[in-house]
Every structure is written in C-alpha cells, then in structure tokens.
Amino acid sequence: MHSREDCSKAVLIAGPTASGKSALALELAQKTGGVIINADSMQVYRDLRVITARPTPEEEALVPHRLYGHVDAAVNFSAGHWVADAARVLAEVRAQNRLAVFVGGSGLYFKALTRGLSAVPPIPSEIRDSVRARLERDGVEAMHAELRQRDPASADRLKPRDRARIARALEVAEATGRSLTDWHREGLPPLLPQGEFVALFLAPDRDRLYARIDARFDAMLKAGAPAEVAALAARHLDPLLPAMKAHGVPVLTRHLRGKITLAEAAEIGCAETRHYAKRQFTWFRHQLPEFAWVKPDEAGEWLDTRLCSPDQRSHIGAS
C-alpha cells in the first residue's frame, strides 16, 4: 500500500458506458489503499442500482465507495450538488492520506471537478414547481418564447424542444433576476486544478464496446431491472427529473405499460445506450482534451507509470 507521498495525485477514470471503468477503479483502489468516488450522474440515485450498473454490495465491501446511491430519485440533483458533495469527500480522503479515485462517465462532473463551475445559487422548489407546471400546461414552444424575452442568449443556444434545459434557464432567470449566461461568467474554482490529478479516458474498440453494452443490458434485465423500474414508476415522480431519464428507465416504463414487448425494449435500450457511448467519445474528445485516451488492456500499466516512483509501483492490472 502506498502513502499519499508515493501516489500524490488524485486519479480520474472516465470512459464510455460499459468500458470497464469500475473494474479498473476497484483494482487501483485495492492496490493503493484508495477510495473510489462516484462521478456518474445516474449512479448517485439509490433507486437505480441495477439499471445504472452500480458496483455491487460485494464490490463496495472491498474498498470504500463514496457518493453512490446517496440521493433519492425525487431530487433534481445537479453538477453543483455533486461538486459540493465531492469537495467534502475529497477533504476526508486527503485527511486520511489516501488516494482519491474518481470514476464515471459524466463529462460535466469531470469538467466541474477540473475546470470549476458557474456560481448559480440553489433554485427554490416553489419556483421550480411553478416553471414545470407551466411547461406541462403551455408546452415547450411557449416556454422557449418566454425564455427569448428573459434570456435571449440562452434561448439562442438551446434547441427549441429541449424541455429540461429551457426549464432550467427559466428557473434561474425567475429565481435570481439574472440570466444563466450572466451566472456562467462568474465561476467557482475547480476542486482539482491542473497538475493535481492524473486523468485517463478508457477508449475500447467500438465493436467490442457495443457487444459489451448489449450483453450488459441483457444481464440487467435478468438481474431485476424491470422490477427496479416498476418500483420507480410506482412513485409517479416528475418525468423531467434526471432519474426518470436514466438510460433504460423510459423504455422499460413503456414495456411495463404494455406499449412494447420486453424484446423490443431491450433492442431500443441497447441502441440508445450505444448512441450514448458514441456521444461520450465525442464529448470528451472536444471538451476535456487533457484526459489521455488509453486502451483498457493498457490502462493498468499506464496508471502504474504515472502514479508512483519506479521502486514503489503497484503493478495495477498485473493480477
């Protein structure tokens, strides 16, 4: 096991869904005595263990796992909320002289971690509820027209049918009297400035990745994903909440309502997840070029050479 002096930087493991990030993080944390910190925006929800492929209870028992399943699906959990939680956990991990291993596929979380975040204050729930009610009553086009009056820059930037982001921009304008664009100019500093972290993006072969995505979706169905989604649907939550839009949730909800067969749901779910993985490749390439792209079978050695001195290397991936 290595001290923080040996392995002084935080490690950031990103990559597309089903690329093997969690397994790599687990092996690294076991070899270094590190703590795994979730950076996946859907694995924060306690209602969504199976459908988001969260680490199993057995895996979580092997090393400390933080920020997994700690948020109720009824909460509109944002990147700002996550950064606040991550700051607290990172301080605890550093106080214990342990290696922080951030792992996930949410590019916005990693961008907030390493580049900082806009300083938008929390939105009162009554304003959020009012905007959502108007959205349901008047429709997205009317709300986009209202946004054009209040915040023309955001209206120009957003697609006219992007319900969630239009609602968010209107909430900010109504709650603060300032546009989202204005708030974005005043940022919060990054938790991990350049030089304080080692970052990699797992980049598997596309065909192999897509085969893994299909196999994993099938495994989720057998492991109880339909029952998990049924329990979530029974809560009758706002369909605009992030948890309600997690990959697999909408399509399995359609199946449970008798709209499509389970086989059709699986086919659609796999296709949507493959498309999401493709977007993750594109997003990280353009938004976070400081992440080194590494093939999964080379990731252990890549980390090994960058974390510790030659005589103290953990030989991650050697087992």
C-alpha positions as CSV (number, residue, x, y, z in Angstrom):
1,M,0.0,0.0,0.0
2,H,1.3,3.5,-0.9
3,S,1.1,6.7,1.1
4,R,-0.1,9.9,-0.4
5,E,3.6,10.9,-0.7
6,D,4.1,7.9,-3.0
7,C,0.9,8.4,-5.0
8,S,0.2,12.1,-4.5
9,K,-2.3,12.9,-7.3
10,A,-6.0,12.1,-7.5
11,V,-6.9,9.7,-10.3
12,L,-9.7,10.4,-12.7
13,I,-11.0,7.4,-14.7
14,A,-13.5,8.3,-17.4
15,G,-14.8,6.5,-20.4
16,P,-18.0,5.4,-22.2
17,T,-20.5,3.2,-20.6
18,A,-19.6,-0.5,-20.2
19,S,-15.9,0.2,-20.9
20,G,-14.6,-1.3,-17.7
21,K,-14.1,1.9,-15.6
22,S,-15.4,0.4,-12.3
23,A,-13.3,-2.7,-12.5
24,L,-10.2,-0.6,-13.2
25,A,-11.0,1.7,-10.3
26,L,-11.6,-1.2,-7.9
27,E,-8.3,-2.8,-8.8
28,L,-6.4,0.5,-8.4
29,A,-8.1,1.3,-5.0
30,Q,-7.3,-2.2,-3.8
31,K,-3.6,-2.0,-4.8
32,T,-3.1,1.6,-3.4
33,G,-5.5,1.6,-0.4
34,G,-7.5,4.3,-2.2
35,V,-11.1,5.4,-2.0
36,I,-13.5,5.3,-5.0
37,I,-15.6,8.4,-5.6
38,N,-18.5,8.2,-8.0
39,A,-18.6,10.6,-10.9
40,D,-21.6,9.2,-12.7
41,S,-24.7,11.3,-12.6
42,M,-27.1,8.4,-12.5
43,Q,-25.3,6.1,-10.1
44,V,-25.9,8.7,-7.3
45,Y,-29.6,7.6,-7.2
46,R,-30.4,5.0,-4.6
47,D,-33.5,3.8,-6.7
48,L,-31.3,2.9,-9.6
49,R,-28.7,0.2,-8.7
50,V,-29.3,-2.4,-11.4
51,I,-30.2,-0.2,-14.4
52,T,-27.2,2.0,-13.9
53,A,-24.7,-0.9,-13.3
54,R,-23.7,0.5,-9.9
55,P,-21.0,-1.5,-8.1
56,T,-22.5,-4.5,-6.3
57,P,-22.6,-4.6,-2.5
58,E,-19.8,-7.2,-2.6
59,E,-17.6,-4.8,-4.6
60,E,-18.5,-1.9,-2.3
61,A,-17.4,-4.0,0.6
62,L,-13.8,-4.5,-0.8
63,V,-12.8,-0.8,-0.7
64,P,-14.6,2.4,0.4
65,H,-17.0,3.7,-2.2
66,R,-18.4,7.2,-1.8
67,L,-21.3,9.1,-3.5
68,Y,-23.1,6.0,-4.7
69,G,-26.8,5.7,-4.2
70,H,-26.9,8.6,-1.7
71,V,-29.6,10.7,-3.4
72,D,-33.4,10.0,-3.7
73,A,-34.8,9.8,-7.2
74,A,-37.2,12.7,-6.3
75,V,-34.3,15.1,-6.1
76,N,-33.2,17.2,-9.1
77,F,-29.5,16.5,-8.4
78,S,-27.2,18.8,-10.3
79,A,-23.5,19.1,-11.0
80,G,-23.3,21.8,-8.4
81,H,-24.8,19.5,-5.8
82,W,-22.3,16.8,-6.8
83,V,-19.3,19.2,-6.6
84,A,-20.3,20.2,-3.1
85,D,-20.5,16.6,-2.0
86,A,-17.2,15.7,-3.8
87,A,-15.4,18.6,-2.1
88,R,-16.4,17.2,1.3
89,V,-15.4,13.6,0.4
90,L,-12.1,14.7,-1.1
91,A,-11.2,16.6,2.1
92,E,-11.9,13.5,4.1
93,V,-9.9,11.2,1.8
94,R,-6.9,13.6,1.9
95,A,-7.1,13.8,5.7
96,Q,-6.7,10.0,5.7
97,N,-3.7,10.2,3.4
98,R,-5.5,8.0,0.9
99,L,-5.6,8.1,-2.9
100,A,-8.9,9.6,-4.3
101,V,-10.1,7.6,-7.4
102,F,-12.9,9.4,-9.2
103,V,-14.7,7.2,-11.7
104,G,-17.6,7.7,-14.0
105,G,-18.9,8.6,-17.4
106,S,-20.5,12.0,-16.7
107,G,-18.3,14.6,-18.6
108,L,-20.0,17.5,-16.9
109,Y,-19.0,16.2,-13.5
110,F,-15.3,15.8,-14.6
111,K,-15.4,19.3,-16.2
112,A,-16.8,20.8,-13.0
113,L,-14.1,19.0,-11.0
114,T,-11.2,20.1,-13.1
115,R,-12.4,23.4,-14.6
116,G,-14.8,24.8,-12.0
117,L,-18.5,25.5,-12.2
118,S,-20.7,28.5,-12.6
119,A,-21.9,30.0,-9.4
120,V,-25.7,29.6,-9.9
121,P,-27.4,29.6,-6.5
122,P,-29.9,26.9,-5.5
123,I,-33.4,27.4,-7.0
124,P,-36.3,27.5,-4.5
125,S,-38.5,24.4,-5.0
126,E,-41.7,26.6,-5.4
127,I,-40.2,28.4,-8.4
128,R,-39.0,25.1,-9.9
129,D,-42.5,23.6,-9.4
130,S,-44.2,26.7,-11.0
131,V,-42.0,26.5,-14.1
132,R,-42.6,22.8,-14.5
133,A,-46.3,23.3,-14.1
134,R,-46.3,26.0,-16.8
135,L,-44.2,23.7,-19.1
136,E,-46.8,21.0,-18.8
137,R,-49.7,23.4,-19.3
138,D,-48.4,25.7,-22.1
139,G,-45.9,23.5,-23.9
140,V,-42.2,23.8,-24.6
141,E,-42.6,26.2,-27.6
142,A,-44.4,28.8,-25.4
143,M,-41.7,28.4,-22.7
144,H,-38.9,28.9,-25.3
145,A,-40.6,32.1,-26.4
146,E,-40.8,33.3,-22.8
147,L,-37.1,32.4,-22.4
148,R,-36.3,34.5,-25.5
149,Q,-37.8,37.5,-23.7
150,R,-36.0,36.9,-20.5
151,D,-32.6,35.5,-21.6
152,P,-32.1,35.8,-25.4
153,A,-28.6,34.4,-25.3
154,S,-29.7,31.1,-23.6
155,A,-32.7,30.9,-26.0
156,D,-30.4,31.1,-29.0
157,R,-28.1,28.5,-27.5
158,L,-30.8,25.9,-26.7
159,K,-32.8,23.8,-29.1
160,P,-36.5,24.9,-29.1
161,R,-37.7,21.5,-27.8
162,D,-35.0,20.9,-25.1
163,R,-37.5,20.8,-22.3
164,A,-35.2,20.3,-19.4
165,R,-32.6,23.0,-20.3
166,I,-35.3,25.5,-21.2
167,A,-37.0,24.9,-17.8
168,R,-33.6,25.3,-16.1
169,A,-32.8,28.6,-17.8
170,L,-36.3,30.0,-16.9
171,E,-35.9,28.8,-13.3
172,V,-32.6,30.7,-12.9
173,A,-34.0,33.9,-14.5
174,E,-37.1,33.8,-12.3
175,A,-35.3,33.0,-9.1
176,T,-32.3,35.3,-9.5
177,G,-33.4,38.1,-11.8
178,R,-30.3,37.3,-13.9
179,S,-29.7,35.2,-16.9
180,L,-28.0,31.8,-16.9
181,T,-25.4,33.4,-19.2
182,D,-24.6,36.0,-16.6
183,W,-24.1,33.4,-13.9
184,H,-21.8,31.3,-16.1
185,R,-19.4,34.2,-16.3
186,E,-18.8,34.0,-12.6
187,G,-17.4,30.6,-11.8
188,L,-16.4,28.6,-8.8
189,P,-12.8,27.4,-8.8
190,P,-12.0,23.8,-9.7
191,L,-11.6,21.2,-6.9
192,L,-8.7,19.7,-8.7
193,P,-6.6,22.3,-10.6
194,Q,-4.3,21.2,-13.4
195,G,-1.3,19.4,-12.0
196,E,-3.2,17.8,-9.1
197,F,-4.6,14.9,-11.0
198,V,-3.9,12.0,-13.4
199,A,-6.7,11.6,-15.9
200,L,-7.5,8.9,-18.4
201,F,-10.4,8.1,-20.7
202,L,-10.8,4.4,-21.4
203,A,-11.1,4.0,-25.1
204,P,-12.1,0.5,-26.1
205,D,-12.6,-0.8,-29.7
206,R,-16.0,0.3,-30.7
207,D,-17.3,-3.1,-31.9
208,R,-16.1,-4.7,-28.7
209,L,-17.7,-2.0,-26.6
210,Y,-21.1,-2.2,-28.4
211,A,-21.1,-6.0,-27.8
212,R,-20.4,-5.4,-24.1
213,I,-23.3,-2.9,-24.0
214,D,-25.7,-5.4,-25.5
215,A,-24.5,-8.2,-23.2
216,R,-24.8,-5.9,-20.1
217,F,-28.3,-4.7,-20.9
218,D,-29.4,-8.3,-21.2
219,A,-27.7,-9.1,-17.9
220,M,-29.5,-6.1,-16.3
221,L,-32.9,-7.4,-17.4
222,K,-32.1,-10.8,-15.8
223,A,-30.8,-9.1,-12.6
224,G,-34.1,-7.4,-11.9
225,A,-34.0,-4.1,-13.9
226,P,-37.8,-4.3,-14.8
227,A,-38.8,-4.7,-11.2
228,E,-36.5,-1.8,-10.3
229,V,-38.1,0.5,-12.9
230,A,-41.6,-0.7,-11.9
231,A,-40.8,0.4,-8.3
232,L,-39.6,3.8,-9.6
233,A,-42.6,4.2,-11.9
234,A,-45.0,3.5,-8.9
235,R,-43.7,6.7,-7.2
236,H,-45.3,8.8,-10.0
237,L,-42.4,11.3,-10.0
238,D,-42.0,14.3,-12.3
239,P,-40.9,12.8,-15.7
240,L,-38.4,15.7,-16.1
241,L,-36.4,14.6,-13.1
242,P,-32.9,13.3,-14.1
243,A,-33.5,9.8,-12.5
244,M,-36.6,9.3,-14.7
245,K,-34.5,9.8,-17.8
246,A,-31.7,7.4,-16.9
247,H,-30.8,5.0,-19.8
248,G,-33.3,2.1,-19.8
249,V,-35.8,3.7,-17.5
250,P,-38.1,5.3,-20.1
251,V,-38.1,2.3,-22.5
252,L,-38.7,-0.2,-19.7
253,T,-41.5,2.0,-18.4
254,R,-43.1,1.8,-21.9
255,H,-42.8,-2.0,-21.7
256,L,-44.4,-2.1,-18.2
257,R,-47.3,-0.1,-19.5
258,G,-47.9,-2.7,-22.2
259,K,-46.8,-0.4,-25.1
260,I,-43.9,-2.7,-26.3
261,T,-42.6,-6.2,-25.6
262,L,-39.6,-6.9,-23.4
263,A,-37.6,-7.9,-26.5
264,E,-38.4,-4.6,-28.2
265,A,-37.5,-2.7,-25.0
266,A,-34.1,-4.5,-24.9
267,E,-33.4,-3.7,-28.6
268,I,-34.3,0.0,-28.1
269,G,-32.4,0.2,-24.8
270,C,-29.2,-1.3,-26.3
271,A,-29.4,1.1,-29.3
272,E,-29.9,4.1,-27.1
273,T,-27.0,3.1,-24.9
274,R,-24.7,2.6,-27.9
275,H,-25.7,6.0,-29.2
276,Y,-24.9,7.5,-25.7
277,A,-21.5,5.8,-25.7
278,K,-20.8,7.4,-29.1
279,R,-21.7,10.8,-27.7
280,Q,-19.4,10.2,-24.7
281,F,-16.4,9.7,-27.1
282,T,-17.2,12.9,-28.9
283,W,-17.8,15.0,-25.8
284,F,-14.6,14.0,-24.0
285,R,-12.5,14.5,-27.2
286,H,-13.8,18.1,-27.6
287,Q,-14.4,19.2,-24.0
288,L,-11.7,17.5,-22.0
289,P,-8.6,17.0,-24.2
290,E,-6.4,16.8,-21.1
291,F,-7.7,13.3,-20.5
292,A,-5.3,10.7,-22.0
293,W,-7.1,8.2,-24.2
294,V,-5.9,4.7,-23.2
295,K,-6.9,1.2,-24.3
296,P,-8.5,-0.8,-21.5
297,D,-5.8,-3.5,-21.6
298,E,-3.1,-0.9,-21.3
299,A,-4.7,1.2,-18.6
300,G,-3.2,-0.6,-15.6
301,E,0.4,-0.1,-16.8
302,W,-0.4,3.5,-17.9
303,L,-1.5,4.3,-14.3
304,D,1.3,2.4,-12.8
305,T,4.0,4.5,-14.5
306,R,2.3,7.8,-13.6
307,L,1.3,7.4,-10.0
308,C,4.3,6.1,-8.1
309,S,8.1,6.0,-8.2
310,P,9.6,3.0,-10.0
311,D,10.5,1.1,-6.9
312,Q,7.1,1.7,-5.3
313,R,4.8,0.8,-8.3
314,S,1.7,-1.2,-7.5
315,H,1.6,-3.0,-10.9
316,I,-2.0,-2.2,-11.4
317,G,-3.5,-4.6,-13.9
318,A,-0.8,-7.2,-13.3
319,S,-3.0,-9.6,-11.4
